[in-house]
Amino acid sequence: RVDAVHALSPRFRLVSLRNEALRRVAHRPGDKVQVRVRGMAFRTFTPFRLGEGDDSLELLCYAHGDAPAARWLEAVAPGDRCHVLGPRRSMDLAAIDRSTVFVGDETSLGLALALCDTPLGGLDTHFIFEVGDALEVRAVLDAMGRGMLQHAWLVERRADGGHLAGVEAALARYAAADSFRQYVLSG
């Protein structure tokens, strides 16, 4: 059951789902769920704030284009029922035990939030997000209130791909500074 929907920006929604069955599901930060958004169309999300013994989970969802997930996000409301598969194993973020570089896009913000909820809490993690609208994403990250993400580097996407040279240079600097760094690539 959809417990709450909060519009954080024109394209981002915080969706809270609740079901008694979630109390009996073991999970790790970085697990995924699949939500039926229309007919047989499912979309994958990374929940955060899914605690052991808790009956709720939260999804930070990004609507882009006119895809089934975007239409579902536009229409979803508290009280709606939806079909959810999971959580299932995807990426074990709790296993991260050293300095990390996290690279993703708008669809990766939920995974980044899940990383911030691990025992190390995203400490010594450098976040780089390739985004269409840096101001919108910055406002969403600020609203989510995770200190590490408020310092994320937001790189605005350019049609010619020119923005990628800066990302490549940053990754080369991180790699040269510490050969024991871990990398998370998402999106």
SULUR-V406866 format. One record per residue. N is the residue number from 1. RES is the residue in one letter. D_LAST is the distance of its C-alpha to the last C-alpha in Angstrom with 2 decimals. Layout:
N;RES;D_LAST
N;RES;D_LAST
This chain:
1;R;26.72
2;V;24.87
3;D;26.51
4;A;25.17
5;V;22.88
6;H;22.49
7;A;21.35
8;L;19.89
9;S;19.48
10;P;19.76
11;R;16.18
12;F;15.38
13;R;17.32
14;L;18.10
15;V;19.29
16;S;21.65
17;L;22.68
18;R;25.86
19;N;27.58
20;E;30.24
21;A;28.64
22;L;25.83
23;R;28.66
24;R;29.14
25;V;25.61
26;A;24.73
27;H;21.21
28;R;19.31
29;P;16.71
30;G;13.32
31;D;14.77
32;K;13.31
33;V;15.35
34;Q;15.56
35;V;17.40
36;R;19.68
37;V;19.16
38;R;21.91
39;G;24.25
40;M;22.50
41;A;19.00
42;F;16.71
43;R;13.21
44;T;11.29
45;F;10.97
46;T;11.35
47;P;14.83
48;F;16.49
49;R;20.23
50;L;21.08
51;G;24.29
52;E;26.54
53;G;29.19
54;D;27.47
55;D;27.38
56;S;24.43
57;L;20.71
58;E;18.58
59;L;15.33
60;L;13.68
61;C;12.64
62;Y;11.50
63;A;13.60
64;H;12.99
65;G;15.59
66;D;18.16
67;A;16.19
68;P;17.71
69;A;15.35
70;A;16.19
71;R;19.82
72;W;19.77
73;L;18.46
74;E;21.20
75;A;23.84
76;V;23.13
77;A;25.91
78;P;27.52
79;G;29.61
80;D;27.52
81;R;27.08
82;C;23.96
83;H;23.25
84;V;20.73
85;L;20.11
86;G;19.55
87;P;18.58
88;R;17.87
89;R;16.82
90;S;13.29
91;M;12.86
92;D;16.15
93;L;15.44
94;A;19.22
95;A;19.89
96;I;18.61
97;D;21.97
98;R;21.78
99;S;20.30
100;T;16.53
101;V;14.10
102;F;10.69
103;V;8.20
104;G;5.05
105;D;5.32
106;E;7.46
107;T;5.77
108;S;5.46
109;L;9.17
110;G;10.63
111;L;9.53
112;A;10.96
113;L;13.95
114;A;14.49
115;L;14.68
116;C;17.22
117;D;19.20
118;T;19.82
119;P;23.29
120;L;22.36
121;G;20.49
122;G;18.07
123;L;21.24
124;D;21.05
125;T;17.28
126;H;16.04
127;F;12.96
128;I;11.48
129;F;9.29
130;E;9.20
131;V;10.59
132;G;13.14
133;D;15.66
134;A;16.06
135;L;19.09
136;E;17.53
137;V;14.67
138;R;17.42
139;A;19.62
140;V;17.18
141;L;16.64
142;D;20.42
143;A;21.12
144;M;19.23
145;G;21.58
146;R;19.83
147;G;21.57
148;M;19.04
149;L;16.34
150;Q;19.07
151;H;19.20
152;A;15.57
153;W;15.46
154;L;14.04
155;V;13.95
156;E;14.69
157;R;13.41
158;R;16.52
159;A;17.37
160;D;19.05
161;G;16.20
162;G;18.68
163;H;16.40
164;L;14.78
165;A;18.18
166;G;18.08
167;V;14.76
168;E;16.31
169;A;19.52
170;A;18.13
171;L;16.53
172;A;19.94
173;R;21.77
174;Y;19.96
175;A;20.62
176;A;24.21
177;A;24.90
178;D;24.09
179;S;23.79
180;F;23.18
181;R;19.87
182;Q;16.94
183;Y;13.38
184;V;10.18
185;L;7.16
186;S;3.78
187;G;0.00
